[in-house]
Amino acid sequence: MPFVVTDSCIRCKYTDCVDVCPMDCFRQGPNFLVIAPEDCIDCSMCVPECPVGAIYNETDLPGEQRHFAEINARLAAHPDWKPITRSQAPLPDHEAWRDVANKLEFLEQA
């Protein structure tokens, strides 16, 4: 099962996970990262790199985060969401958002 980026990433967009991905399966939007499920080889190297614990194996997704599997797949296929293969600085206001829950309404999809 592929890994999935969840709610905690929204408006933070830490990219430490990108540097360790051997398959370059991360895609980036304006304020969120996703994992392309067809590219993910389930290596789990990205999981410990996320400082906000936003990455889960799809089988381990908490119930309230299950919809992120579909969101990752859909946005990974979106033409405006391009691959990201090197880490970048997090968003400018990441510290203010890092402990905020239920951020889906703030997800910018294009």
matplotlib code that plots the C-alpha trace (Angstrom):
import matplotlib.pyplot as plt

x = [0.0, 1.3, 2.0, -0.3, 0.3, -2.4, -3.9, -0.8, 1.1, -1.4, -0.1, 3.3, 4.7, 7.8, 9.8, 12.4, 10.6, 11.4, 15.1, 14.9, 12.3, 14.1, 11.3, 10.6, 6.9, 6.1, 4.1, 3.7, 0.8, 0.7, 0.5, 0.6, 2.5, 1.1, 2.5, 1.7, 0.4, 1.4, 5.1, 5.4, 7.2, 6.2, 9.7, 8.6, 11.8, 9.7, 7.8, 10.4, 11.5, 8.2, 8.4, 4.6, 3.9, 1.8, 2.7, 1.0, 0.9, -2.5, -3.5, -2.6, -4.5, -6.5, -10.3, -10.6, -7.8, -8.8, -10.1, -6.5, -5.8, -8.2, -6.9, -3.3, -4.2, -6.3, -3.9, -0.8, -2.5, -3.4, -1.4, -0.5, 1.0, 4.5, 7.1, 9.4, 12.7, 14.7, 13.7, 12.8, 12.1, 8.7, 6.0, 6.6, 3.9, 4.5, 5.2, 1.7, 0.1, 2.2, -0.1, -3.4, -5.8, -8.5, -6.9, -8.6, -10.6, -7.3, -6.0, -5.2, -5.7, -4.4]
y = [0.0, 3.5, 6.1, 9.1, 12.7, 14.0, 17.1, 18.1, 19.1, 21.7, 25.3, 24.0, 22.1, 20.7, 19.0, 17.0, 13.9, 14.7, 14.3, 10.6, 9.4, 7.0, 7.1, 10.9, 10.3, 13.6, 16.3, 19.8, 22.2, 25.8, 24.7, 20.9, 17.9, 14.6, 11.2, 9.7, 6.3, 4.6, 5.7, 4.9, 1.6, 1.6, 2.0, 4.2, 6.3, 9.5, 8.8, 9.7, 12.7, 14.5, 16.9, 17.0, 13.3, 13.9, 10.7, 7.3, 4.0, 3.9, 0.9, 2.8, 6.0, 7.2, 7.0, 10.8, 11.0, 8.2, 10.7, 11.8, 8.6, 9.9, 13.4, 12.3, 10.2, 13.0, 15.8, 13.7, 13.4, 17.1, 18.8, 21.8, 19.6, 19.0, 16.6, 17.9, 16.1, 18.5, 20.0, 23.6, 25.9, 25.4, 28.0, 31.3, 30.9, 27.2, 27.6, 29.1, 26.2, 23.2, 22.2, 23.2, 20.3, 19.9, 22.1, 20.6, 23.8, 25.6, 23.2, 25.1, 22.7, 24.8]
z = [0.0, -0.8, 1.8, 2.1, 3.1, 5.5, 7.1, 9.2, 6.0, 4.9, 5.2, 6.5, 3.6, 5.1, 2.4, 4.4, 3.1, -0.5, -0.1, 1.0, -1.5, -3.9, -6.4, -6.6, -5.9, -4.2, -6.0, -4.7, -4.8, -3.3, 0.3, 0.5, -0.7, -1.9, -2.8, -6.2, -5.2, -8.5, -7.9, -4.2, -3.4, 0.2, 1.5, 4.4, 4.3, 4.2, 7.4, 10.0, 8.1, 8.5, 11.5, 11.9, 11.4, 8.3, 6.4, 7.0, 5.2, 3.6, 5.7, 8.9, 8.2, 11.1, 10.4, 10.2, 7.7, 5.3, 2.7, 2.2, 0.2, -2.5, -2.2, -2.7, -5.8, -7.4, -6.8, -7.8, -11.2, -11.4, -14.2, -12.0, -9.3, -10.3, -9.0, -6.2, -5.8, -3.5, -0.2, 0.0, 2.9, 4.6, 4.0, 5.8, 8.4, 9.0, 12.8, 13.3, 11.5, 12.6, 15.6, 14.0, 13.2, 10.6, 8.0, 4.9, 4.3, 3.8, 1.1, -2.1, -4.9, -7.8]

ax = plt.figure().add_subplot(projection="3d")
ax.plot(x, y, z, "-o")
ax.set_aspect("equal")
plt.show()
